[in-house]
Amino acid sequence: MNPHFVGEVVSAGKMMKTVKVRIARQRLHPVVLKWVTYHKTFFVHDPESQLVVGDIVRIAPCNRISKHKHFRLEEIVRPAQRYLDSETGIMYSGMKADRKRDIREIGKAGGIGREEEQEGLKVRIGNER
């Protein structure tokens, strides 16, 4: 039996042709009798370096490629939302893209470290309390 796992890419672009995929499994706790989610991360071979953080992928086991890498990318089940920053040319994905865009807009609107009013909402920016 060859197990195929579906998981989310949690780290990409830091290693050549390698991404880190987190697989979630649910089990019934033997004492408390509640469903508990367990996570395990695997290094996955991505030959074209096409994956970004947030992609949902299906991985399959393969022969050992390196010391820790023994899974290969089978298919992209659901790609993450991608955002290309026109100023820097860097590709962001998923929530990170939205967060980067929001941070840039807030920075252009006023400053960092004080309360700003934007579109009728009071927003606190920075670490000051």
N, C-alpha and C positions, 0 to 999 in steps of 0.2 A: 504494500500500500504506500503510495507516494502522497504525503500530505501537502496540500496547497493552502497557504494562509492568505488572508486578506487583512491588510493593515494600513497604517498611515505613516507617511514619510515624516520623520521628526528632525532629521539633519541631512542636509544636502549641500554640495558645493565645497565642503571642507576637505574631502579626500578625493583623489582622482578615481573616477569610475566606480565610486562606492557611495551608497546612501545608507542611512540607518532607518529601519522600519520598525514601528512598535505594533505588536500584535496583542489584542485584548481578548481574554477568555473569561467566561463566567462559570463559577462553580458554586455549588451549595456548600456553605460552611457546615462542617460536621456537628458542631456544638450549638451554635447560635441558630442554625437552620435558616439563614438568609443568603441570598445570592451575593457573592463577592466577585468583583472584577480583578483579575490578575493580568499584569502586563509583562511582556518580555520583548526585548529589542534584539534585532538581528541585523548584521551587516549584509547588504545585498549588492550584487554586481549589477551595475547600470552601465553598459558598454558605450552608449551614446551620451551619457551625462545629461539626460533630458528631464530628469525628475527635479521637482522643487518641493519645498516644505509645504505640507498640506495635501499632497496628492494621495489618493486612495489607490493602492496597488495590490495585485495578486502576485505572490512570490512562490517559487517552487524550489525544492532542494536540488542540489547538483553536486558534482565532485568538488572537493575542496579547492578553492581558488587561491586562498592565502591562509594565514594562521587562523583568522577569525571569520573569514568570509566563505560560506558554503551554501548560499542561496542565490538564485538568479531572478531577475525581473521577468515575469511571465506576461503581464499586461497592466495597463493603466485603467483601472475601473472607473475612476472619476478624477479628472484633473482639477487642481486647485485654481482659483481665480488668480490670474497673473496681471501685474501692473508694471509697465515700463516707465521708469522715471525719466522724463525728457531732459532734465537738467544734467543728471549724472550718467544716464545710460545704463543704470543698474536695474535688473529685473527683480521685483518683489512678488510675493505670492500670498494668497489667502488673507487672514486677518492682519498679518504683518504689513501687507500692502495698504490696507485701509488705515492702519495705525500710522504708517509713515506719511500717508497723504494728509491725515488729520493733523499730525504734528507739524507738518510743513505749513498748512493753512493757518493753524493757531499761531505759529511763529511769525508769519507774515502779517497777521491781524494786529499784533500788539507787542507782545514781549513774553518773557518767561519769568515766572515767579510771582505773579499777581493775578487777581481775578479779572476776567474779561467778560464782557457781555457780547454774545454772538447770537444773532437770530432770536433774540428774546430769552436766551438761556444764560444762566450765570455759570461760567466754567472756571474752575481753579486750575492754574497751570503752575508746574514746578514743584519744588519740595518744601517751600515755605508754608508754615501753618499759622 
